């Protein structure tokens, strides 16, 4: 949307912004909404600068964005504005309007990390109980879901399991995670039970006379894929009547969330999840904080 004619934006800046947006539309066929967003972000910056947008340097652009951030705008809106500036000045340089690109060195705002989606313990229970365990595929799916939730595995770690990584007698998995780093993860009695049941009856039924190094296999006798497992999870989530369809990664988040709810500390969780850095695990601290708030509200005389 264009600003009123009485604002502080010089006509040359406005014309160049319009030319840039028109060029984007010709090159990429952007929607009217996206064109309007680019134009709005660039006009906001131009309005905040003491000189013209065309002549701005890195410091002026950085100060303009910092002022908006300090004025209460979200870091995500500032990041979008910065992205518009980077495209605008890259276009200016490409078209020969400027010899340099001042927006390239503008620092990005620090974005808040999105909290991972999770499921309640009751929702996980409904999902785990959804597969029909009287069928080979259902028993396989039940075992996969139980192992995924009990061990907090990445889906790539789950579908990549082979027999050398499983010890049912000790109740542990030897998991190869990111960077080929290995970790031992407890399996738990329930997951061990369903895994043993799957290996005893469902896996031989699915394989027939074929052979496979993979623990979890399809009807074709091949190792499970991400896409196939994602489809099966959606199917069982619908059968369980869950309002939100979980992804395989949702159960990993549920594993972490429920452990913290029951008193696990972040260091232990870091080892179980296979995070190289504790800062990656600290995204779950919101769970511990909410748990403390709930405890305070329940048990403190002035809660």
Secondary structure, DSSP 8 states (H G I E B T S, - for coil): ----TTSS--HHHHHHHHHHHHHHHHHH---HHHHHHHHHHHHHHHHH-SS-STT--HHHHHHHHHHHHHTT--HHHHHHHHHHHHHHHHHHHHTTS-SS-GGGGS--------------HHHHHHHHTTS-TTSHHHHHHHHHHHHHHHHT--HHHHHT-BGGGEETTTTEEEEE-GGG-EEEEE--HHHHHHHHHIIIIIHHHHHTT---SBSSB-TTSSB--HHHHHHHHHHHHHHTT-SS---HHHHHHHHHHHHHHTT--HHHHHHHHT-SSHHHHGGGHHHHHHHHHHHHHHHSTT-
